[in-house]
Amino acid sequence: MPLQLAVPERAAASKDLETRPKQVKAWIDSLPLAQGMDSARRMTQHLAQVNRAKLDQEVRLAILEAYRGAAATALEELDAVYSKVTLPLTPKAREALMLARDLSGELAMGYKIGLVEKSAGLLNAFASKKGLPGQILGAVEYAFGVLRASYKSYTPVPPGLWRDLHQLYLHAEQEKVEREVVDGETKSSVFDVYCEALLLSLCDPYRLVQGEVDKVLAQARTWRGLVTLQQSRPATPPGGHFLVPCDTDRPPSPSSRPARRPAGPTGACSTPIPWWRGCAPRSRPPRRATCRPR
């Protein structure tokens, strides 16, 4: 079933657009590190043009890989600007936030374009699953970056983001690659990052004080292996069950109100959380989740 992700129309690349991966990498490396916001802006502009150009799949992925290191540094520097100031955001902090969301969004878009083209049968050379987990993980990670930036800055999540996250996870599950570890350094899989996004959203992130989003995520990463997504109702207490509406553009929500919520700003995320996931179409049985206690 083709992915229903929103991606831009692509046309022939303009003559002045650099799309040779080695040259793109050299250009990225030449950007001034001391001018982080300007470098992030220039990277975003180039990626936006690349994402609207018709390119060979291998070329597109090579360009995205060339951006990985520099983008991580730029996003970290932007985070230090917008996530540590008091509200309302200063003009500089607001600009840093928009740059972080735009840069993460364009990186996610690059991976989504490749996935959409593959699922639509447009790429004969990409018929195998080789590289598929990495592409889905790249799209999920950068989409999650947009989500984190929104929560840290107490700004609305962009429309369509949750729908994309749900679809990307379901696609990984359909292809049976959702638990495949792609990043050897972080040991992350699509399942891990998707569940981190779910966990964070259930902590009422707009009520967290500055700095607590990162603490919640650090704690959530220690719970890997405890959270599961399933279609049958878990036997655990219903106060720890959450509906993940994969056919909507919404985050998860409690399936029933717990009798007591744990104290503290992180709410229910102070202990491992089981999940109950509903998936599209609605005629299918809902998916639920549970977790094993330590």
Steps between C-alpha positions, in 0.01 A plus 500: 500500500658835393593740777270800527767749612485863393801571280565782252483466124841442343625650175827491308782648710611849401848535354628700795386243760788288627391137525833316475541340845877559528466865402205541737710358784787736418259796497353399836848468650583850376214665689623723786455323834510831685184612319271218602167661416616618160642155422174335606305738277718423198475124559122525526477696178713248312304203638170665405620523139632142501165373632322663208731359236477165322807303607624146491422322827865428579595862438226627730604264780867591458415869534299433814788301646739787421282729708478277807801622701469870421124496556541338842744773604278778365188363669683474833613862474152619409353304790730688737353828373123437506457245779672691778329839483193608691172562324408685293778403261737774396530570126832310490355202686195496273725503193709215644184299565369546147839408355516184713152394397560580134838322488365188674190512282696513174726215611195291588344595167799365309456158655123509456536573128710187452253290696201633306669433167589147607155417634343629179720266297693780334843360586581169336851490644368549849269201507685322781486594866868589509533843654127525577534502882753783481274710280198456723710568811641815340152631426374413850804649677483834321120520535551433870752786498224735385276366777767553767565854382129577524471363852818671623387837367134454609381551142238297307602181323484550120186353339555157350801409713327237713330351195841458336654344811218247525519412131877461508481262794219296340703477180800369695276249673348391171847442357605324824795732560365706791734338755807480282787694661639743244718741695790305650588785735158565654368145444175660383224345294185652350301344784724661763482854362128479429430387856716783637279745312189334644639503853601864480161612370322331791702695756304819436818658359359851485481494879859389550752759610800580285746213481257228602427380147858373474472336844179322398663370182807381690272306735291364213811355335561288809159335444580350163371147489220567748257677268306298242233577239232240438146438377363309800404658829784461752431319825673778695300769690314724252636815663823436313345444155513764229332524162727593209263606219709418195230607256499859628730798542489474878736382776412212734251540781392297805250226421353548847574742780738353758383492860815681606766683304857486626617819662752725332517704181552199277164350595444147375845483348663453839453124456510269195183547296309238302328600176182422315521586135212545259591488132331587172269406349246511780356168394815329626523404868665763718860457602590515864813468698649379819840488661681249718587616852863489598 
